[in-house]
Amino acid sequence: METLQNKEIVLGDNNIMTVDILTQYPTGKFRFVVKTKLGYTVCDATSFDNSRLMKYPEAIIGGYKRGTLQTVQFCPEGSTFYLTVFSRVGTKVKLIDESILADLTVGTINQLYYNTNLYDQMQYQKVNAKTWEDKAYIMNKEKELIKN
């Protein structure tokens, strides 16, 4: 098992390789490889969308229909090369950035990635996730009920 830079992440036996790219760069551009009826298409994120995606990493993989997003690449500002921050082949997520993993909620996985190796009920139990808004890979704290 590899060493995670984000020590809050609780990663089970999913066999997902992680990278820590998005925390290293403050800004950049995103590019998506999407499966369509005509084949594979590359889509660049708009300039205003790039800043939103950096602020909310879960949105990086939550913006397309289930099963269409294949790869997400990130180009740090000032460079000409793209780095892969999310990759999937069929039903297996092969690579994911730690920022995305840390921000990922149970709801996003249950809606868009329930047929992949991100979906794991044992993982949800490990991090004490009980609702769709709970984080799937970060330990969730018990919420107190307010009694009137």
C-alpha positions, 0 to 999 in steps of 0.5 A, a space after each residue: 500500500 502506498 503512503 497517502 499525503 492526506 493523512 485524513 483519508 481512510 482507504 480500504 482494500 479498493 486497490 485504487 492508486 492515488 496521486 497528490 497533484 492538485 494540492 501542489 498547484 494553486 491554479 490550472 486547466 482541466 481537460 476531460 476524456 468522455 465516452 460518447 455514442 460517436 467514440 471518445 471526446 476531449 472537452 476542456 473546462 472553461 476558465 471560470 469553471 477551472 477555479 470552481 473545480 479547484 475549490 470543489 474537487 468532487 465536482 471534477 468527477 461529478 459533472 458528467 452522466 454515469 459511465 461517460 467520464 473516463 479520464 480527467 487531466 490537469 495542466 498547472 498554470 504556466 506549463 504545457 503538459 497535462 497530468 492525469 488526476 482521474 482515470 477509469 477503465 470500464 468499471 475500475 477506477 485506476 487512479 484518483 487524486 487525493 483531493 478528489 478522494 477526500 472531497 468525495 461524498 457517498 451521494 456522488 458515488 451512489 449516483 454516478 459510480 455505483 458500478 465501480 470499485 469506488 462503491 464499497 459498503 465496507 468503506 462507508 462503515 469504516 468512515 462512519 458514513 450514514 447519509 449521502 452527504 457524508 464523506 466516503 473516504 474521510 472519517 465522519 463525526 457523529 452528528 448530534 440531534 437537536 431536540 426541541 
